[in-house]
Amino acid sequence: MITVVGLVWGTAYKNEIQGWWDSVQALNPPADDIVVAYHPDDDCGAVDLPCRLVECRTRTADAMINAAVATIDDGWVAPLAIDDRFCPDAFSCLPDDLDKIADVVANTIRFMSHSGTNPSAPELFATAPMRNHVMGTSWFTKDIWERTGGYPNVYWSDWAFWWKCHVYGARWFKPSGVQVLVNDIRANRISSHTNIEADVEMHKFIAEYTHEDCEVR
């Protein structure tokens, strides 16, 4: 079972909602379920979506995605930013025995601006820990989310989550092809900006999060 997860708050991405929905509906094979976390006080465009909606009153990516994943019983979680788009055949790369061999599908993205690709390389965490090597669009099981405690409350929450997966000995599957189109041409996109303070925060997190169940303050 694969559940697509979206998250949205504020008004900045309201005009991206329909394109996101169309992208999810075009998947072949399709997703089994769709969950969108949103802030109920914001005119974000989510309330009319014909899918499961989860209210989250904390406007951060980690809080939103954790709120959505908490409502999923089991199976695989495929997060997709509201301004990104799935390739229609994104899920066709998954082998029948995926549940037996992997906890994370470390996927490959294509940039909308120049059509270049960026594949995940989780094996590099072992030798170059102070850099993120897994795309934020990657998919994971509810089980590994529960075992690691989910997305941490840091600026680069997806990077921190992948690091936790590495520390927990997650099994990675690297599919062939491209799974997600990333909208790197959109102004004010978080991942497009340099943030030295956030990088320092992550380096501290990585240095301190060295074993299962440890806490980073």
Disulfide bonds with the S-S distance in Angstrom:
none
